[in-house]
Amino acid sequence: MTKIARSPEQVFRLFIERAERMASRRIFIGGVPKVSYKMTLGGARYKFELTAPDEEDFRSFLLDLRPFLMEKESINFNRVAADLHRRLADEHMRADCVHNRDGWKRVMKGEEIFDIDGVKYEAKDLFFMVAYSELFHLDSKRRDEFARLPRSVQDIANYNVYSFGLKAAQVIVPQANLIRKALKVGAVNLDPR
């Protein structure tokens, strides 16, 4: 498969288009869905209850989210945000871009870091482990790694897939809006570099 070289403007417009498509998914009708869990601890009484959106709706959403996460994709959030930041002429828009990049970093890290047998897992690690062993395609290495986690961490990792994905969308959409605004007012240097 040959990769098509895109101009900066084409990449920015593709980012906007894909963010709009993602945000228009059925899962977002009525706003961002709530995700929560209830965990009961106590030996044999362990219980985990997950409240999450419809799984098929969520899988469809994840297919749209995926290119923003994948390093090799032209609309990878980090790559597009870094390029936008370099090209923005307006200082207020650059500050908004920095704010969105910081938000992205917080989503990637998550609220909790698990240290299991000396291996640290951030939100993005748990997301990719579950997504690539259960949702996108089967990755036997990640599936085996997931199976070795304690049951309670597996449950939290499943919750994390929903939480991480929805939080990522809440950063991607404002970034797309910033790009749209910057293009509209001519605040982006679109010269090839």
Disulfide bonds with the S-S distance in Angstrom:
none
